[in-house]
Amino acid sequence: MSSPVVILTAIESGFGFLLTSAVLYFVLSRGRKTYHYLFAAFLLICAIWDLGSFLIMVRNERVEELDAIGRIIILPCVFIPALIFHFANLYTGRPIRWAVALVWSLTFLTWIPIIAGVFYKIEGVHSYTWGNIFKVVPSVFDPLMFIFWFGVNLTACWLLLKGMRVAAFRLERRHYLYIISGLLAVTFAIVKALVTMGIDVSFLVPLGMLLNDVFVSVIGLAIIKDRLFDITVIVKKSAIYSALAAILIFVFSFSEHVLITYFGELLGGHSEIAHFVSIAIGIAVLMPVKHRLEHGIEKYFAKKKLEF
């Protein structure tokens, strides 16, 4: 039977994959600038990590599969600091080109020891009391990896903080705050990698996945509430049809329940009549509500546009 750590991590990573994929779709569907695509690439790596973590948890007893999954999810993470740093430079509108080039150069240089098999080498499995996880062979480069990760990511957050201080609009400052908060969460989510290096602290795995979920939840909230990355059109449509679907389901279920409860004897065994009547009631209620709902949501987003 799976341990609570494995079950909790599977739930967190599965939810994180779905949420990250949704946010990735939003960013790609509206992205027209280079920083949109950099952020989308970052989200893609996070989605791969979430999906891989989910597979590791649900296939935890299949130890022969774990190192292969580990290679797929951990190697792309090498690019995360460079993507975050490059994104931050472009998003602020004041890129430090030499610094961006330096970070990307160092990122590609890390592939030399990776290809040589002396860094990020995944081989075997750690079997802990709470479950199994793929094993990253220790190397002298491990401390440098953490220094590079935190140094580059926190520098990117500092650049965004500087941009927030000179932002002209309140909504723009909120955008910066959302992004900084999310990036800080995902930066400290690296603690989950410690268990792959032989550090048996079980709560680090669900904690790391929780921080990943916090990151993508913050970005998702910013998209829906404050038009981060300017994806208003898709959010408006999804908000309208999600609300309409919820209303339709409620009206259908409620009316069918009332019909069967109070008119069950009259209808007899013809329960399909109750279904048809409930559908008719749902459509009759839905049509006027649809126009009011569209007007209300359009008015809400128009107000947000003026505020921006």
N, C-alpha and C positions, 0 to 999 in steps of 0.2 A: 504493500500500500504506500502511495506517495506521501511524503512528509508535508506539513503545513507550509514550509518554505518553498517547496517545489510547486505546490498548488497555487499559493499566493503569487509567485513569480510568473507562473503560466497565465493567470488571470490578468496580471498587470501588463505583461508583454503582449498578450493577445489584444487587449484593449488599446494599448499603445500603438500597435501596428495598424489597427483600423483607423484610429484618430490621426496618426501621422500620414497615412495614405490619403485621407480626406483633405487634410491641410495641404499636402503636396499637390493634389489635383487642383485645389483652389489657386495656389501660387502659380502653377504652370499655365492654368487656363487664362490668367490675367497678366502674367508676367511679360513685360516687353523690354525691360532693361537688364543689363548684365547682372546686377546684384540680385534680381529675381531668380535667375538661373543658378547663381552660386548658392543662394539659400535653398533652392529646390534640390540641388545636388546634395547638400548637407542633410536635408530632410530624407532623401532617398537612402542615404547611409544609415540614418536613424531607423528608418522603416525596415531595412535589411537586418539591423541588429535586433529590433523587436521581434521580427518574424523568426530569426534564428534562435533567439532566447526562448521563444514559445516552443519551437520544435525540440530544443534541448530538454525542456521541462516535460513535455508530453512523451518524449522518447527517452526519458532518463535512464530507463533500465537497459536500453540498447547501447551499451557503452562503446561498441565498435563503430557507431555512427557519429559519436560526439566530436571527435577530433576533426572530422571532415566538415561538419557544420561550423565548428569553431574557426576553421580557416576562411570559410565564406564570410562570416560576420565580422571577424576581427581585423582582417587585413585592410578593408576599405577605411577603417577608422583612422588610419595613418593620415588621411587627407583632411580630417575634420578641422584641425587647427588652422590650416592654410585657407580652407573655405570660409571659416568664420572670420578670419583676419581680413581676407580680401573683401568679403561682403561688408564688413564694418567700414573699411576704407571707402568703398564706393557709395555706401548708403549715406555717409556723412557729407559726401560731395567734396571732400578734401583728401584725396588719396595720397599716401606717402609711397610713391612708386618704388623707391629703392628698398623700402621695408617689405613691401609686398613681394618683390622679386627675391629678396633674401629668404623670406619664409617659405616660398615655393621651392627655392633651390635646396634648402635644408630638408624639406619634405621629400623631395626626390632622392636626395643623398641617403636618406634612411633606407631606401630600397637596396642599397649595396650590401649592408650586413643582413638584411632580410633574405636576399637571394643567396648570400653565402651561408645561410643557415645558422648564424650566430645571434640573431635577434628576431623576436616574434616567432620563434620556432614552436610549432604546436605538435606535440607528440605525447600520446597516451592520455590518461584520464586521472583526475584526482577523485578518489572515492571517500566522501565524507559521511558522517552519520546521518546527515539530512538529505544527501543525494550525491549525484555524480556531476562533474563538470570537466570540460576539456582542460588539458594541462599545457601551459606556456612554460617552456624550459627557461629557467633563470639565466640571465646574462649580465655582463657588466654595463650594458646599455640601458638597463631598466630604469635606474634613477634619472638618466638623461631624458628618457621618454616622458616621465612625469614632469620634469622641469620644463621641457618643451611644451607639453600639453597645457599646463597651468600658465606658463609665461605668455604664450601666444594668445590663449583664450582670454585671459584677464586683461592683457593689453588691448585686445579688441573691445572689451567692455569699457575700458577707460576711454578709448576713442569715441565710442558711442555716448558716453557720459559727457564728454566735451561737446559733442554735437547737440545733446539735449539742452545744455546750458545756454546755447546761442540760438536755439530754435525760436522762431517768431510767433508760432501759434501754440495754444494750449493743447490742441489735439495732436499736433506734431510731437510735443514733449511727451504726451502719453504714449505715442507710438514708440519712442525711444525707450521709455520706461518698461514697456511690455517686452521689447526685444532684449534689453539688458537683463531683466529678471529671468527670462527664459534661457538665455545663454549661460547665466550663472548656475542655473539648475542643472543644465546638461554638462557643464564643466565639472561639477562636483559628482556627477553620476559616474565618473570614472572609477569611483571606489569599488564598483561591482567587479572590476577587472582583477582586484586583489585576490579573489578566491581562485582565479585561474593560475596564480603564481604560488599557490600552496598556503595561503593565509586562511585558516579555517575560522572565519567569522561569518556565520550563516546569514545574519540579518543584512549584510552588505549587498547581497544579491537582490532581494526585494526592495531595499532602500535605493539602490542604483536605478532599478526599473521605475520606481515611484518618481524619482527625480526626472527621468526621461519623460514620464507621463505629465509631470508638472510643466515641463518645458513646452510640450506640444499643446497642452491645454491652455497655457497662457497665450500662445500664438493664435490658437483657434478662437479664444475669447476676444482677442484684439481684432481679428478679422471680422467676427460677427458684430461686435459692439461698436468698434471704432474704425472700421474700414481700413485696417492695416493692409498694405499692398494694393489698396483700391480695388477690391473685388466685390463691390457693392451689388452689381447686377446679379451675379450667381447667388449671392446670399439672399437677395430679395426674393428671387424665384423659389429657392429652396424653403425659405421661411413661409411663403404663401402656401405652397403645396403641402408642406409638413403640417401646418396648422389646419388646412382643409381636410387632410387625411385623418387627423386626430378628431376633428369635429364629426366627420362622417362615421367613423368607427363608433364614437360615443352615441350618436343619434341612432344609428342602426341597432346597436346592442341594447340601448335603453328601450326603444320602441318595440323591438322583438320581445324583450322581457315583459313589457306591459301587456302586449297582445296575448302572449301565452299564459300569463298569470291571470288576467281578468277576462279573457275571451277564449280561453282554452277549450271549454266545453262546446262553445259555439263553433269553433274551428274544427273540433274533433281531431281526427288523425291527420288532417291536412296541414302539417307544419310548414309545408312549402308556401302556403298562402301567407303565413306570418312573415316569411322571408321576403316575398314580393312586396307586401304592404310596407315592410320596414325599409326596403330599398326606395320605394316611392316617397316615403316620408323623408328619408335622408336627402334625396335629390331636391325635394321641395324646400327643405330648410337650407340646403347648401347654396343654391343659386343666389338668393339675396345676401347671404352671409359672405359669399365670395367677393362681391363688389365692395362691400363695406371693408372687408379685410384687406383687399388690394389698396383701397384708398388710404386706410390707416397706416399700412406699411410704407406706401409711397410718401405719405406725409412725414413719417418718422425719419426716413432716409433723406428727404429734402431738408429737414431741420438739421440733420448731421452735416450735410453738405455746406449749409450756410455757416455752421459753427466752425467748420474746417477753414 
